[in-house]
């Protein structure tokens, strides 16, 4: 499966890729490896993210819708509060819901059929409530003792859940709105998401208190803090007297001035 998808991608023909997906989606559940399933669904989401026509969307729209129903709960409860949300494959839901948004937007009458809306609307509404509940629990969980791998896993799970919620929200609104632009959880840089979610928990290191100086013994004398400015102010600069009475001061200027004063008197 992966080799054939790569060959179709290399040919850069979205029509051929979607035609291939239209052939494998009806037998998708027969694939045993869950990892291969997610890789194929991620390839489908990335393919329909490109420009597609109505004819391209019609090649796999029925298969996308039918496969999505297998990942949705069969009989969802109607209560608003969800105490124990069921286990949902958010990785597969993110891919299929985005593929449904893109392909159904090219065939606007597909989801407007009353039978389909009656079938899928309650299930999507339940998934939306599960996403809200799961995101709150994940965001409120502590990661103080978790390793870096577990932090990345939780961050990716939150991003996947949040994308699923945004994709479902448009399909359950009135009128229908199709989301065509999204940052896939498997391609986005999760560093900023981790810092935004878990900053108070990641920076859990406590500052060490400042060390106090050792106590002084009774024989130790305390030094007064030196204040250079006060010392400079305390020093008095001697200024020689000015005028005719300064003749007794030694110096060349003082002698000459003293002689003039003696001649005058």
C-alpha positions as CSV (number, residue, x, y, z in Angstrom):
1,X,0.0,0.0,0.0
2,X,2.7,2.5,0.9
3,X,4.7,1.8,-2.3
4,X,1.6,2.4,-4.4
5,X,0.8,5.6,-2.6
6,X,4.4,6.9,-3.0
7,X,4.3,6.1,-6.8
8,X,1.0,8.0,-7.1
9,X,2.4,11.0,-5.2
10,X,5.5,11.0,-7.3
11,X,3.3,11.2,-10.4
12,X,1.8,14.4,-8.9
13,X,-1.7,13.4,-10.2
14,X,-4.3,13.9,-7.4
15,X,-6.9,12.2,-9.6
16,X,-4.8,9.0,-9.7
17,X,-4.2,9.1,-6.0
18,X,-7.9,9.6,-5.1
19,X,-8.9,6.9,-7.6
20,X,-6.5,4.5,-5.7
21,X,-8.0,5.5,-2.3
22,X,-11.5,5.0,-3.7
23,X,-10.5,1.4,-4.4
24,X,-9.0,0.6,-1.0
25,X,-11.4,2.5,1.3
26,X,-14.1,-0.1,1.0
27,X,-11.7,-2.8,2.2
28,X,-9.7,-0.6,4.5
29,X,-10.7,-2.5,7.7
30,X,-9.0,-5.6,6.3
31,X,-5.6,-4.0,6.8
32,X,-4.1,-5.4,9.9
33,X,-1.4,-2.9,10.9
34,X,-2.8,0.1,12.7
35,X,0.3,2.0,11.8
36,X,-0.2,1.4,8.1
37,X,-3.8,2.5,8.4
38,X,-2.9,5.8,10.0
39,X,-0.2,6.4,7.4
40,X,-2.7,5.8,4.6
41,X,-5.3,8.1,6.2
42,X,-2.6,10.8,6.7
43,X,-1.7,10.5,3.0
44,X,-5.4,10.9,2.1
45,X,-5.7,14.0,4.1
46,X,-2.6,15.5,2.6
47,X,-3.8,14.6,-0.9
48,X,-7.2,16.3,-0.6
49,X,-5.5,19.3,0.9
50,X,-4.3,20.1,-2.6
51,X,-6.6,21.6,-5.2
52,X,-9.2,19.0,-6.2
53,X,-12.2,19.1,-8.5
54,X,-15.7,17.8,-8.1
55,X,-14.9,14.8,-10.2
56,X,-11.8,14.1,-8.0
57,X,-13.9,14.3,-4.8
58,X,-16.6,12.0,-6.2
59,X,-14.0,9.3,-6.6
60,X,-13.6,8.7,-2.8
61,X,-16.3,10.7,-1.1
62,X,-18.6,7.7,-0.5
63,X,-15.7,5.6,0.8
64,X,-14.6,8.4,3.2
65,X,-18.1,8.8,4.6
66,X,-18.6,5.0,5.1
67,X,-15.2,4.6,6.8
68,X,-15.8,7.6,9.1
69,X,-19.0,5.9,10.4
70,X,-16.9,2.9,11.5
71,X,-14.8,5.2,13.7
72,X,-17.9,7.0,15.2
73,X,-19.8,5.6,18.2
74,X,-22.9,3.6,17.1
75,X,-25.3,4.7,19.9
76,X,-24.0,7.9,21.5
77,X,-25.7,9.1,24.7
78,X,-27.7,12.3,24.6
79,X,-26.5,13.7,27.9
80,X,-24.5,16.9,27.7
81,X,-22.1,15.9,30.5
82,X,-19.7,13.1,29.8
83,X,-18.2,11.6,33.0
84,X,-16.3,8.8,31.3
85,X,-15.7,9.5,27.6
86,X,-15.3,6.4,25.4
87,X,-12.0,5.5,23.7
88,X,-11.9,7.1,20.3
89,X,-9.3,7.0,17.6
90,X,-8.7,10.7,17.3
91,X,-5.8,10.2,14.8
92,X,-8.0,8.5,12.3
93,X,-10.9,10.9,13.0
94,X,-8.7,13.9,12.3
95,X,-7.7,12.5,8.9
96,X,-11.2,11.3,7.9
97,X,-13.0,14.4,9.1
98,X,-10.6,16.7,7.2
99,X,-11.0,14.5,4.1
100,X,-14.8,14.7,4.4
101,X,-14.6,18.5,4.8
102,X,-12.6,18.9,1.7
103,X,-14.4,16.5,-0.6
104,X,-17.9,17.4,0.6
105,X,-17.2,21.0,0.0
106,X,-16.8,20.1,-3.7
107,X,-20.1,18.2,-3.7
108,X,-22.3,20.5,-1.5
109,X,-25.4,18.3,-1.8
110,X,-23.8,15.2,-0.3
111,X,-24.2,16.1,3.4
112,X,-27.4,18.0,2.9
113,X,-29.3,14.8,2.3
114,X,-31.7,14.3,5.2
115,X,-30.8,10.6,5.6
116,X,-27.1,11.3,6.0
117,X,-27.6,14.2,8.4
118,X,-30.0,12.3,10.5
119,X,-27.5,9.4,10.7
120,X,-24.3,11.4,11.4
121,X,-25.3,14.5,13.2
122,X,-25.9,12.9,16.7
123,X,-22.6,11.0,16.4
124,X,-20.6,14.1,15.5
125,X,-22.2,16.1,18.3
126,X,-21.2,13.4,20.8
127,X,-17.6,13.4,19.4
128,X,-17.5,17.2,19.9
129,X,-18.4,16.8,23.6
130,X,-15.8,14.0,24.0
131,X,-13.1,16.2,22.5
132,X,-14.0,19.0,24.9
133,X,-13.9,16.7,27.9
134,X,-10.7,14.9,26.8
135,X,-8.9,18.2,26.0
136,X,-9.7,19.5,29.5
137,X,-8.4,16.4,31.2
138,X,-5.3,16.4,29.1
139,X,-4.5,20.1,29.7
140,X,-5.1,19.7,33.4
141,X,-2.8,16.7,33.8
142,X,0.5,17.0,35.4
143,X,3.7,16.2,33.6
144,X,6.2,17.1,36.3
145,X,7.6,13.5,36.5
146,X,7.1,12.6,32.8
147,X,9.9,12.1,30.4
148,X,10.3,14.1,27.2
149,X,8.7,11.4,25.1
150,X,5.6,11.3,27.3
151,X,5.4,15.1,27.1
152,X,5.5,15.0,23.3
153,X,2.9,12.3,23.2
154,X,0.5,14.3,25.4
155,X,1.1,17.4,23.3
156,X,0.4,15.6,20.1
157,X,-2.7,14.0,21.6
158,X,-4.0,17.5,22.6
159,X,-3.3,18.9,19.1
160,X,-5.0,15.9,17.5
161,X,-8.0,16.3,19.7
162,X,-8.2,20.0,19.1
163,X,-8.1,19.6,15.3
164,X,-10.9,17.0,15.5
165,X,-13.0,19.4,17.5
166,X,-12.6,22.2,15.0
167,X,-13.4,19.9,12.1
168,X,-16.5,18.6,13.8
169,X,-17.7,22.0,14.8
170,X,-18.2,23.1,11.2
171,X,-20.1,20.0,10.2
172,X,-22.5,20.4,13.1
173,X,-23.2,24.1,12.6
174,X,-26.2,25.6,10.8
175,X,-25.6,26.2,8.0
176,X,-22.8,23.7,7.2
177,X,-19.3,25.2,7.1
178,X,-16.4,23.3,5.6
179,X,-12.9,23.7,7.0
180,X,-10.2,23.6,4.3
181,X,-7.2,25.0,6.1
182,X,-5.7,23.2,9.1
183,X,-2.3,22.4,10.6
184,X,-2.1,18.6,10.8
185,X,-1.0,17.3,14.2
186,X,1.6,15.0,12.6
187,X,3.3,17.9,10.7
188,X,3.1,20.9,13.1
189,X,5.9,21.9,15.3
190,X,4.7,20.9,18.8
191,X,7.3,22.9,20.7
192,X,5.1,26.0,20.9
193,X,2.1,23.9,21.8
194,X,4.0,22.3,24.7
195,X,5.2,25.6,26.1
196,X,1.7,27.1,25.9
197,X,0.0,24.1,27.6
198,X,2.5,23.0,30.2
199,X,4.7,26.0,30.9
200,X,3.7,26.1,34.7
201,X,4.4,22.4,34.9
202,X,7.6,22.2,32.9
203,X,9.3,25.0,34.7
204,X,8.9,23.2,38.0
205,X,12.4,23.9,39.3
206,X,12.4,25.8,42.5
207,X,14.9,28.6,43.1
208,X,17.4,27.9,45.8
209,X,17.3,30.4,48.7
210,X,20.2,32.7,49.1
211,X,22.8,31.5,51.4
212,X,23.1,33.5,54.6
213,X,26.5,34.6,55.9
214,X,27.9,32.6,58.8
215,X,27.2,34.0,62.2
216,X,29.9,36.2,63.7
217,X,31.7,35.1,66.8
218,X,31.7,37.5,69.9
219,X,35.3,38.4,69.3
220,X,34.8,39.3,65.6
221,X,34.5,43.0,65.0
222,X,32.0,44.2,62.5
223,X,33.3,46.4,59.7
224,X,31.5,49.4,58.9
225,X,30.6,49.7,55.2
226,X,33.0,52.0,53.4
227,X,31.4,54.9,51.8
228,X,33.9,56.6,49.5
229,X,31.6,59.5,48.8
230,X,31.2,60.3,52.4
231,X,34.9,60.0,53.0
232,X,35.6,62.4,50.2
233,X,33.1,64.8,51.6
234,X,34.7,64.5,55.1
235,X,38.1,65.5,53.8
236,X,38.7,69.3,54.1
237,X,40.9,70.9,51.5
238,X,43.0,73.7,52.9
239,X,42.6,77.1,51.1
240,X,45.3,79.8,51.7
241,X,44.0,83.2,52.8
242,X,43.6,85.8,50.2
243,X,44.3,89.5,50.3
244,X,47.1,91.6,51.9
245,X,47.4,89.5,55.0
246,X,48.7,86.5,53.1
247,X,52.2,87.8,52.9
248,X,53.5,85.4,55.5
249,X,52.6,82.4,53.4
250,X,55.5,80.7,51.8
251,X,55.7,80.7,48.1
252,X,56.8,82.9,45.3
253,X,53.6,84.8,44.9
254,X,53.3,85.3,48.7
255,X,56.8,86.8,49.0
256,X,56.3,89.3,46.2
257,X,52.9,90.3,47.5
258,X,54.4,90.8,51.0
259,X,57.1,93.1,49.7
260,X,54.6,95.3,47.9
261,X,52.5,95.5,51.1
262,X,55.6,96.6,53.2
263,X,56.5,99.3,50.8
264,X,52.9,100.6,50.8
265,X,52.9,101.0,54.6
